[in-house]
């Protein structure tokens, strides 16, 4: 019941993972002085001055888009992807811009928070209360901490006589693995507190670094390790010190090691190569416990899941190639293979969808969601929808590449050949006006400019076409040479 005795109008809004992360940090008190989503005048102030209207520095506006019909709601219930209520927005000052309608107002918790890492992330006030007095050195890693990074932290902690506060940023696809990798590094650190924070990376690196500094300060850090020079940091920012590996394979400040005694480290590119191949990480680079967690985060290419998305006109040969590739992988590869063919999917996963542009998009994105889940769990997903729109194919690529490998194969068989093969008479019906939304005739097909492979089956046998797809998978390192029959 509202203050005037009336029942407040309420709408509901599902949160995507990035939005949910922001809401969780708001509820935890990690974004002070913000208590909710900003109104239009505050957003404009942050965008132009990087300050709130009252003058407090703030790097990035916190906003929430809502459907137009929700603008009149007094309250908006925020739900996670499973439909569980997370929070309530008091929609005090809704506003609109070129991107759509936005809610604005304070956010309040609803129900009990949940999640695999939630028990490790107490509210900000509880974390601060348990920190020792004196300097606190904040670290916000997005990757495991190896000997070089650990030496940098130890050097700065000793220099400032600081307690270490590690806030691993858990917004990646397997956040629990990053936390386990950071926990595995704890024996190599001085007195340390570890609290996972779901801080999503912002597009602007400078704004992202400044927001990280505000979050670190909220949790009680007095200093922050960051490679960025910040304009309005809320706490003192320290550049990571230069540390080098010596002849004994130990890491020391560069000033303490003569140039002739220095040994090279491991570049990010070289680290990626070792992980992709499944090679052991050298002992001078990391500890066995951290290396084990790093390998869980980045398994060898041969053990990661992947998706192959065939796209092309009706009759181009997508389904035929997809089935042949499935059979080839069944015979020779160790992964479980899931075939998501266009016609089959429309009778099951996407039953009820029509052929409007909106329904075509829903069809492809549903396929992409399932393919990403198959890929996440180490399987191979082979998809064969028409997928006529670039935006939908790109959305599938983003979903899948967040968890594994992705290849877009354009089956570029010419329209005339597709019509010649038309066993179902679909093209004939489309040209007669009986199918008003038929791709290539009465609906557009946006030719992909980002295909990883282009195949024209009008002059290419099935075996040769599948062979080219397999060659691409081998080139990416996802499959090895076939052995046996």
Buried (B, 14 or more C-beta within 10 A) or exposed (E): EEEEEEEBEEBBBBBEEEBBBBBBBBBBBBBBEBBBBBBBEBBBBBEEEBBBEEEEBBBBBBBBBBEEEBBEBBBBBBBBEEEEEBBBBBBEBBBEEEEEBBBBBBBBBBEEBEBEBBEBBBEBEEBBEEBEEEBBBBBBBEBBBBBBBBBBBBBBBEBBEBBBBBBBBBBBEBBBBBBBBBBBBEEBBEEBBBBBBBBBBBEEEBBBBBBBBBBBBBBBBBBBBBEBEBEBBBBBBBEBBEBBBBEEEBBBBEEEBEEEEBBEBBEEEEBEEBBBEEEEBEEBBBBEBBBBBBBBBBBBBBEBBBBBBBBBBBBBBBBBBBBBBBEBBEEBBEBBBBBBBBEEBBEEBBEEBEBEEEBBBBBBBBBBBBBBBBBBEBBBBBBBBBBBBBEBBBBBBEBBBBBBBBBBBBBBBBBEBBBEBBEEEBBEBBEEEEBEBBBBBBBEBBEBEEBBBBBBBBEBEEEEBBBBBBEBBEEBBBBEEEEEE
